[in-house]
Amino acid sequence: MRGHPKRQKVVSAAIVGGRMTGGDRRRQIVNVAIRIFSERGFRGTTTKEIAVAAGVSEAIIFRHFATKDELYSAIIDHKACSGDATNENPALVETVKCVAAEAIERKDDRAVFEGIARSMMEHHDRDPEFLRLLLYSALEGHQLAQMFWDRNVLLMYEFLGGYIRDRQRDGAFRDVDPVVAVRAFSGMIIHHSLNNTLWDRQRKLLGISNGDAAREFTGILLRGIAENHRPAAARAESGKRSATAAIRPKKKK
């Protein structure tokens, strides 16, 4: 028996209204792919499994992402680099820059690093899947690891390293390699987040808040690189060498 024409139109309109837009479908596929990749790794996941989990056909997957490379790139853009206002997890580097902007302007070193550390740890807490995804990509030698390095990690090194170099020119930080300082600082944060995400989820070993951890890590960093944390004798010797170098006559060529 044929249905009533008006009723058929209403049903059809509801179906159309319930369909995802191209952008929404694309984001859904990316989110599903991230979840499955983070659970099974890249080698253990097929596009068919992603399609089933997303409730679509493989053809739909390839309509939005012609190759796996495009899907991997979309994951990085969506989770790490896009800064898209529609993304519930904004780009980490952009978030860090916003958090630190005012403190950088007034050259408040403790506020700069403490805010960055807290922001990074909160980002990791909100998105533990992405941490697992990055571990899989690194362990399996997957290209997504290099994408993340090129388009996220290097930007963080440039940003923090640039701030450290500026403060060295101001005389606030001692002469250390900025790359080493950034690695030491970020290493504390990443290791803390990995422990909380992978091995000690109940935080029995170190049950402190992100704010407390950020404060402690920042203190460790600044005691290592800030001039005012150096022993007085060392600062005096450094100043003496600088003064001697300034008044030493130049040799004639």
Secondary structure as UniProt FT lines:
FT   HELIX           5..18
FT   HELIX           22..40
FT   TURN            43..44
FT   HELIX           47..54
FT   HELIX           58..64
FT   HELIX           68..76
FT   HELIX           77..81
FT   TURN            85..86
FT   HELIX           92..105
FT   TURN            106..107
FT   HELIX           109..126
FT   HELIX           128..139
FT   TURN            140..141
FT   HELIX           143..148
FT   HELIX           149..153
FT   HELIX           154..169
FT   TURN            170..171
FT   HELIX           178..194
FT   HELIX           195..199
FT   TURN            201..202
FT   HELIX           210..225
FT   HELIX           227..229
FT   HELIX           232..247
//
